[in-house]
Amino acid sequence: MRLAQDNNNPTIANFSGETTTEKARYAKKEFLRAQILELVEQYGELASSPKEFIPGKTLINFAGRVFDERELVSLVNSSLDFWLTSGRESTLLESKLAKFVGVEHCLLVNSGSSANLLAFSTLTSPKLKERRIHRGDEVITVAAGFPTTVSPIIQYGAVPVFVDVALPWVNVDVSQLEAARSNRTKAVMLAHTLGNPFDIDAVVDFCHKYNLWLIEDNCDALGSQYNSKTSGKRRTGSFGDLSTSSFYPAHHITTGEGGAVFTSNDLLAEIAESIRDWGRDCYCAPGKSNTCGQRFCRQFGSLPSGYDHKYTYSHFGYNLKMTDLQAAIGNSQVDKLPIFTQKRRQNYLRLKKATESSTNEISVMEATYSSDPSWFGMLIWPRVGSKYSRDEIVRKFENKKIQTRMLFAGNLTRQPCFDEMRNNEDGFRIVAPLENTDFLMNNAMWIGVYPGLDEPRMQYVEEAIHDIFD
Ligand SMILES: Cc1ncc(COP(=O)(O)O)c(C=O)c1O
């Protein structure tokens, strides 16, 4: 329906034929925009109101979008601008997120995996001189996690060196870091597992001692806090040289597809922006030209002098940008982060409490010392000798319509994507048997704690835990 031509609508009909000047056209557009947004708000209130919950019949998701009319209004408002790449919404979201995490720069991208790719490729830039990561250089990481924390290391021809995780925190076993280091080690790249910060003080000290880069994969932990002995209480994502976020619907906030790279290092931000935006040297925002004022006056590489700076490439880049439509959703979501974080913490504590009468049979992942996680989920595993098996626990939850998940890839090095590398000694290194990683792959599962679990759903999950384990 073309609203502007709908002469049956008395309010709109008053304007038809009168809009000869730009001012009148603008006024009419704004008038229509207000009407559209009013309708969207009404629609959004209905669309986002809590769905009926029938115990045992309604599925309890492990995660999901939590939104109301504000996200829909923001999205439609942006769609009316019809600015299809990154623009004012993206700039606003970048500044809100940088402030939230506590860093200088945020660069929006189109997924958390792209954020990891961008963060890692930033460290391969020739602009970093002797600290640049080359093919064959080593990067310390863990195998108990999500594949795209590790994929960029392999894609760039660097060598992931896997250390085990420590229980019950399910994060890097920092006692293995020294053994993992070689004279080719250039970086440490680790995720905060299911929102639980790794031992940041130990990892940061190790990186400082050997002049290594640290990338924090913060995709599952936006809003988690860590109280560092040296730098005080801060949000995760602000401790590494670079950090990453995912805004896929299961995550702490969503933009649909989406992610971000964070840093307080100006040079890393400049490199990351170049690689995100086709690898270009020019840093004009979309739709702008000649921001540097020297577009046709400089000489780069062996290009002719004065060659257009807009088409000058200092890196082999990608186009990983987020659109303004996505960022518009993010701008509403990010305002809700404090309340989302609080809800995740409350839900985790409540569900963990429900397991307390069964601690002789099962273990639950624990918060790392000095941390206050914004949990992504609650990981459970049967204790050695328990009467339960993981598969039985999963079946019982799923039968009660409560979704379950494994710890992502389990032991990543056992996945088929590693098949070709297993016989290639240069492909990856394992420092010591990944015993806890294998244990989790064989025994662990998790359920959700996301803010979409309202009171009736939370009560149902609490009762289910008692039912299954008591
Ligand atoms: C730790 C971690 N890193 C990276 C990603 C990738 O994020 P995306 O799905 O947005 O690509 C995920 C996805 O869940 C993740 O859990």
Ligand as a Chemical Component Dictionary entry (heavy atoms), coordinates in Angstrom:
data_LIG
# 
_chem_comp.id                   LIG 
_chem_comp.type                 NON-POLYMER 
_chem_comp.pdbx_formal_charge   0 
_chem_comp.three_letter_code    LIG 
# 
loop_
_chem_comp_atom.comp_id 
_chem_comp_atom.atom_id 
_chem_comp_atom.alt_atom_id 
_chem_comp_atom.type_symbol 
_chem_comp_atom.charge 
_chem_comp_atom.model_Cartn_x 
_chem_comp_atom.model_Cartn_y 
_chem_comp_atom.model_Cartn_z 
_chem_comp_atom.pdbx_ordinal 
LIG C1 C1 C 0 32.634 -17.909 21.825 1  
LIG C2 C2 C 0 32.036 -17.605 20.478 2  
LIG N1 N1 N 0 32.778 -16.950 19.569 3  
LIG C3 C3 C 0 32.303 -16.645 18.356 4  
LIG C4 C4 C 0 31.012 -16.977 17.993 5  
LIG C5 C5 C 0 30.520 -16.641 16.609 6  
LIG O1 O1 O 0 29.512 -15.671 16.603 7  
LIG P1 P1 P 0 28.538 -15.544 15.319 8  
LIG O2 O2 O 0 27.555 -16.653 15.430 9  
LIG O3 O3 O 0 27.901 -14.197 15.471 10 
LIG O4 O4 O 0 29.383 -15.648 14.119 11 
LIG C6 C6 C 0 30.200 -17.672 18.892 12 
LIG C7 C7 C 0 28.826 -18.037 18.496 13 
LIG O5 O5 O 0 27.999 -18.438 19.263 14 
LIG C8 C8 C 0 30.724 -17.992 20.170 15 
LIG O6 O6 O 0 29.997 -18.662 21.067 16 
# 
loop_
_chem_comp_bond.comp_id 
_chem_comp_bond.atom_id_1 
_chem_comp_bond.atom_id_2 
_chem_comp_bond.value_order 
_chem_comp_bond.pdbx_ordinal 
LIG C1 C2 SING 1  
LIG C2 N1 SING 2  
LIG C2 C8 DOUB 3  
LIG N1 C3 DOUB 4  
LIG C3 C4 SING 5  
LIG C4 C5 SING 6  
LIG C4 C6 DOUB 7  
LIG C5 O1 SING 8  
LIG O1 P1 SING 9  
LIG P1 O2 DOUB 10 
LIG P1 O3 SING 11 
LIG P1 O4 SING 12 
LIG C6 C7 SING 13 
LIG C6 C8 SING 14 
LIG C7 O5 DOUB 15 
LIG C8 O6 SING 16 
# 
